[in-house]
């Protein structure tokens, strides 16, 4: 499993020959100006919630690649009305796709489209594929619901927001990693704009002192599980 960081909360996940894109917000992110959305591959697009900084490039990429949207019912319906195929899910549900299983899990945040219309309840994803299991928290506060995840799945990686203000910050993300029983963390949702800028070295130090490994990838950089 190969995971590429495209800035903010956007990730590319490759499982075998299947390409998954998560929360594509690239063309509106000056820090990701070197990423060309016209070259990105996508068989599926996972969307955690409807805020613009998570859906900005969904329509353009999905229409070019014929990617299938995976998200809550409201988001899938929204993009379905634009002629984009989707698979609707809701909290607690699991579905087996060609690349592995996806479980839609709780997140505590808000969710509305840029025009203010209702985007359903926000969520995260637990993906089991290629004998590796990952948790994509989405934008969320720390929640006790995270403790349910290791009852079902032993994680190899947890992808957590760490920028604070709109989501968990560093200290809560460390607690979240305890809740999901995963000590290997990929940070996201940081540095994109002033409210969520972080001190990288301090963040890594705090995780290290808690016996955990925090990875902060450069935009375009990848890791392999």
C-alpha positions in Angstrom: 0.0 0.0 0.0 1.4 3.3 -1.1 0.2 6.6 0.4 1.0 10.0 -1.1 0.4 13.3 0.7 -1.0 16.0 -1.6 -1.3 18.7 1.0 -3.9 19.6 3.6 -6.1 16.5 4.0 -5.7 15.2 0.5 -4.1 11.7 0.1 -3.5 9.3 -2.7 -3.7 5.6 -1.8 -2.6 2.9 -4.2 -3.6 -0.7 -3.4 -2.4 -3.1 -6.0 -3.4 -1.4 -9.3 -6.3 0.6 -7.7 -5.9 4.3 -7.1 -7.9 6.0 -4.4 -8.0 9.8 -3.8 -9.1 11.2 -0.4 -10.5 14.7 0.1 -9.1 16.4 -3.0 -8.3 20.0 -2.3 -5.3 20.8 -4.5 -6.0 23.6 -7.0 -7.1 26.0 -4.2 -4.0 25.3 -2.0 -1.0 27.5 -2.9 1.3 25.1 -1.0 0.3 22.3 -3.5 0.9 24.3 -6.7 3.4 21.7 -8.0 0.6 19.0 -8.0 -1.2 18.9 -11.4 -4.7 17.5 -10.9 -4.9 16.6 -14.6 -2.3 13.9 -14.0 -3.7 12.3 -10.9 -5.1 8.8 -11.2 -8.3 8.0 -9.4 -10.5 4.9 -9.5 -12.3 5.9 -6.3 -12.6 9.2 -4.4 -13.3 9.1 -0.7 -14.8 12.2 0.9 -15.0 12.7 4.7 -17.3 15.7 4.6 -18.6 18.5 2.4 -16.4 21.5 3.3 -14.7 23.2 0.3 -11.2 22.4 1.6 -12.1 18.7 1.1 -14.2 18.6 -2.1 -12.9 21.5 -4.3 -11.4 19.2 -7.0 -13.8 16.3 -6.8 -15.9 17.1 -9.8 -13.0 17.9 -12.1 -11.1 14.8 -11.2 -14.1 12.4 -11.1 -15.4 13.5 -14.5 -11.9 13.1 -16.1 -11.2 9.7 -14.5 -14.7 8.2 -14.1 -13.9 7.7 -10.4 -16.6 6.4 -8.1 -17.3 8.6 -5.1 -17.5 6.9 -1.7 -19.0 9.0 1.1 -22.2 9.6 3.0 -25.6 9.6 1.3 -25.9 13.3 1.1 -22.5 13.9 -0.5 -22.9 11.0 -3.0 -26.3 12.3 -3.9 -24.9 15.8 -4.5 -22.3 14.5 -6.9 -24.7 12.1 -8.4 -26.8 15.1 -9.5 -23.7 16.2 -11.4 -23.5 12.9 -13.3 -20.9 11.3 -11.1 -21.2 7.7 -9.9 -21.1 7.1 -6.2 -21.4 4.5 -3.5 -23.3 5.9 -0.4 -22.4 4.8 3.1 -23.3 5.8 6.6 -21.9 5.5 10.1 -21.1 1.9 11.2 -21.5 0.5 7.7 -18.9 -1.6 5.9 -18.6 -2.5 2.2 -16.2 -4.8 0.3 -14.8 -3.0 -2.7 -12.3 -4.5 -5.2 -9.4 -3.1 -3.3 -10.6 -4.1 0.2 -13.2 -3.2 2.8 -14.2 0.3 3.8 -15.9 1.1 7.1 -17.5 4.5 7.6 -16.8 5.7 11.2 -17.8 8.6 13.3 -16.2 12.1 13.3 -17.1 15.1 15.3 -17.1 18.2 13.0 -19.5 20.1 10.8 -20.3 19.5 7.2 -21.9 21.8 4.6 -21.3 22.5 0.9 -19.8 25.8 -0.1 -23.3 27.2 -0.8 -24.3 26.4 2.7 -26.5 23.3 1.8 -26.5 20.3 4.1 -23.6 17.9 3.6 -24.7 15.1 5.9 -22.8 14.1 9.0 -19.0 14.0 8.7 -17.1 10.7 9.0 -13.8 8.9 8.7 -12.8 5.6 7.1 -11.1 2.4 8.1 -9.7 0.7 5.1 -8.5 -2.9 5.1 -6.6 -3.7 1.9 -3.4 -5.5 0.7 -3.1 -7.0 4.2 -2.6 -3.5 5.7 -5.2 -1.5 7.7 -5.4 2.2 7.9 -7.7 4.7 9.7 -8.4 8.1 8.0 -10.0 10.2 10.8 -11.1 13.1 8.6 -11.7 16.4 10.3 -12.6 15.5 13.9 -12.3 16.3 17.5 -11.1 13.7 19.9 -13.9 11.2 20.5 -14.4 8.1 22.6 -15.9 6.5 19.5 -12.3 6.0 18.4 -11.9 3.3 21.0 -14.3 1.1 19.0 -11.9 0.9 16.0 -9.4 -1.5 17.6 -12.3 -3.8 18.6 -12.7 -4.6 14.9 -9.4 -3.8 13.3 -5.7 -3.8 14.2 -4.3 -0.7 12.5 -1.0 -0.4 10.7 -1.4 3.4 10.3 -3.6 6.2 11.7 -4.0 9.4 9.6 -5.0 12.1 12.0 -5.6 15.9 11.8 -3.1 17.7 14.0 -3.5 21.4 13.1 -5.8 22.3 16.0 -8.4 25.2 15.9 -10.8 23.4 13.5 -9.8 19.8 14.5 -7.7 18.0 17.1 -4.4 19.4 17.9 -1.2 17.6 18.8 -2.1 16.7 22.4 -5.5 15.3 21.5 -4.0 13.5 18.5 -1.7 11.7 20.8 -4.7 10.6 22.9 -6.5 9.6 19.7 -3.5 7.3 18.8 -3.9 5.7 22.2 -7.7 5.2 21.6 -7.1 3.5 18.2 -4.1 1.6 19.6 -1.8 2.7 16.8 1.6 4.2 17.4 2.4 5.0 13.7 0.8 8.3 12.8 0.6 10.3 9.6 -0.3 13.9 10.3 -2.6 16.0 8.1 -4.7 19.1 8.1 -1.9 21.4 9.2 0.0 24.5 7.9 -2.4 25.2 5.0 -3.3 28.6 6.4 -2.6 30.6 9.5 -5.1 29.0 11.9 -3.5 25.6 11.6 0.2 26.2 11.4 2.3 24.0 13.7 5.8 23.6 15.0 6.9 20.5 13.2 9.8 19.6 15.5 7.7 20.2 18.7 5.0 18.0 17.3 7.4 15.2 16.5 9.0 15.5 19.9 5.7 15.2 21.7 4.8 12.1 19.8 8.2 10.6 20.3 8.1 11.3 24.1 4.8 9.4 24.1 6.4 6.4 22.4 4.9 7.1 18.9 6.1 7.9 15.5 4.6 11.0 13.8 5.3 11.4 10.1 4.9 14.8 8.4 5.3 14.3 4.7 6.2 17.0 2.2 3.6 17.6 -0.4 4.1 15.0 -3.1 6.1 12.7 -0.8 4.9 9.2 -0.1 5.3 6.3 2.2 4.8 2.6 1.8 3.2 0.1 4.2 
